[in-house]
């Protein structure tokens, strides 16, 4: 991914947050760098899976202060 982004000529910072609440880590990082956009990947989940497990992507989509681009594989 890093090689493709570098080839594109776009300004980017690639982070891979790890921890108990990834959504909070992503949102904090976005605020820290004054991000103009967050890009998140989505995967297919059943309605029950969404209800029981919650959704990191959904939290980012709802709580981000900047636009969020959600992409499927």
N, C-alpha and C positions, 0 to 999 in steps of 0.2 A: 504494500500500500504506500509506504514511504517513497519508493522509487517512482511510482506513478504520479504522486502528488508533486514531487520535485520536478519531473518532466513537464508537468502542466504549467509551471511558472507561477502558480498561485501561492500567496502567502498563507502558511498554515502552521499549526502546532499540533502535533499528534500526541495524545496522552492516553494511557490505558489505566484508568482508576480501578483500584481493587479495595474492597472493604465491605462492611455489612450493609451499607446503604449507598449503592452506586449512583442512584439518582441525585442524592444530595451532593456527592462528590463532583458529579458532572455540572450541576447547577452552580456550585461554589467556584469551580474552575472557570466557567463561562463568565461569571461576575468578576472574578479576579482579573481576567484579561480583557474585559469589556468586549466579549464576543459579539460579532454581528450576526452570527448564525450558528446553530448547533445541528449537526447531522447525526441521526441515529438510524440504526438498522432495526427492522422489525422482523419478527418471525410469526408464523401462523400458530395461534393458540385457540383451544376450544373455549367456549363461553364459561364452562366450569373452571377450566384452568386459569382464566383471567380473574374469576371471582375468588378462588382459593389462594392463588399465589400472588396476586397483585401484579402490577406491571411497571417496571422501571421506565420503559419508553413512555408509557401513559403519563407517569408523574412528570417526566421531563417536558412532554408536550403541554401539559396543563400549567406547570409552574415556572417555565422559563420566561425570562424578561426580554428575550430576543426571539426572532423567528426560528422555528425548528423545521428542518427538512427530514421527513421520515421516509426511508426507502426500503423496499422489499428486495430479497436476494435476486 
